[in-house]
Amino acid sequence: MILLDSERDAISARISESCPPEIQRVLTAAWAHDVEAVKKLLDNPEAARGQDPLTGETPLHAAIRSCGPPSEDDDGADLAAAKETVQELLLWGGIWNDVDDRNETPGCVAHRLGRTELYNLCVDAGVRAEMLFGVLEGYEELESDDEEEEEEDAEDAHREPEESEMVVVGEDGEEAPELVDIPTNGAVGERTQGFKPPQDNAVDVNSEVYLRSKLTYSDGKLVDDEGNGVMMAWETDIMRQSVDALLPGKEPGKRILNIGFGMGIIDTMFAETKPAKHHIVEAHPGVLEHISSPDSKFGPSWEASAPEPGAYKIHQGKWQEVCVKLLQEGNVYDAIYFDTFGEDYSQLRLFFTELIPGLLDSNGIFGFFNGLGADRMICYDVYTKVAELHLADAGLDVEWKVIDVDMSRLAEEGQGEWEGVRRRYWTLDKYRLPICTFLG
């Protein structure tokens, strides 16, 4: 039997009979927007994060879902209580991006139901969390210069550790997280052993793994040996509009730097503007081999066609190393574009924080492929705001140009443009194109 959305969103469908009583009480109070009851039940750090073991319903999901879509029957007092309930849950550690059995976060539910105010609360929570993580990633514990402490450490190194002090080291050499036994009336145990989030097709590909992978160019796409889409032809319109934004009027004689060649889509467009300087940074051996093939537009003949020696050049290597050399050599560019694969947001932030101030002309324009969190709306909104804040910290203003994305061949996993691609990394009908310039 196929259930309607309203039936699938009913309390009987979301809070299962097998839900532990401790979690059930919080879910029920959150569903009813009983703020006082919710406050009393949030007596430990895990209470706001408990999940029904079958449906994955969290108190945040419940508080939002029970509102239903907007209607003439909306009760203003209940909606106010819903907002207060969500705020209270977030204050006590409710997780903005926990997914349920339908792979929906609380924000996804709010977006689907059209509850904009509740959706914005989830977005703001996501921004706060990501900004905090960014601070913690950059934190390094200060080392003591106290010689006595060093001597004590040296003495401690010679004694056998007690059982409570032993640290488990994983196979990769990293310290395994310490398991902390916190009494939580069963909530932690249920969360750990109960609900299992839906598996997506995502594979955690870091830069080192990607650079060792074998790439295949075929049918308007570039994929690695796991089938992950590195670059695809459907991005062409985004690239075209990015060039228009980076080079207003497409005046010849501009100085251009592109990080990440991929399929060469944007570099082909850059080359058509007849720049005075066109530098490309590429690290993957497979892409470099592709560039050096006889039918490549960016081989030796392209480099030889430059207005002066070295003006058109493929710089082989990681941008983290190459761009430092470009900076040391005094290179400055009118337009810089960044589109790498296998790197997370921290690397993009590193690039525009540490390198853009020295590489970009004072009147230049910087852009990047904005695919951050593009597999769901709330993540895209969160990363848009996070990037905006970090860009401002780096002295950059950003204007977002909204572009329509033709979803006719992008809507279904494994179909259309996604045929032969492991994961549908783009799901949105709007693209926010970043146009970054120096403040002031």
Order of alpha helices (4+ residues) and beta strands (2+ residues): alpha-alpha-alpha-alpha-alpha-alpha-alpha-alpha-alpha-alpha-alpha-beta-beta-beta-alpha-beta-alpha-beta-alpha-alpha-beta-alpha-beta-alpha-alpha-beta-alpha-beta-beta
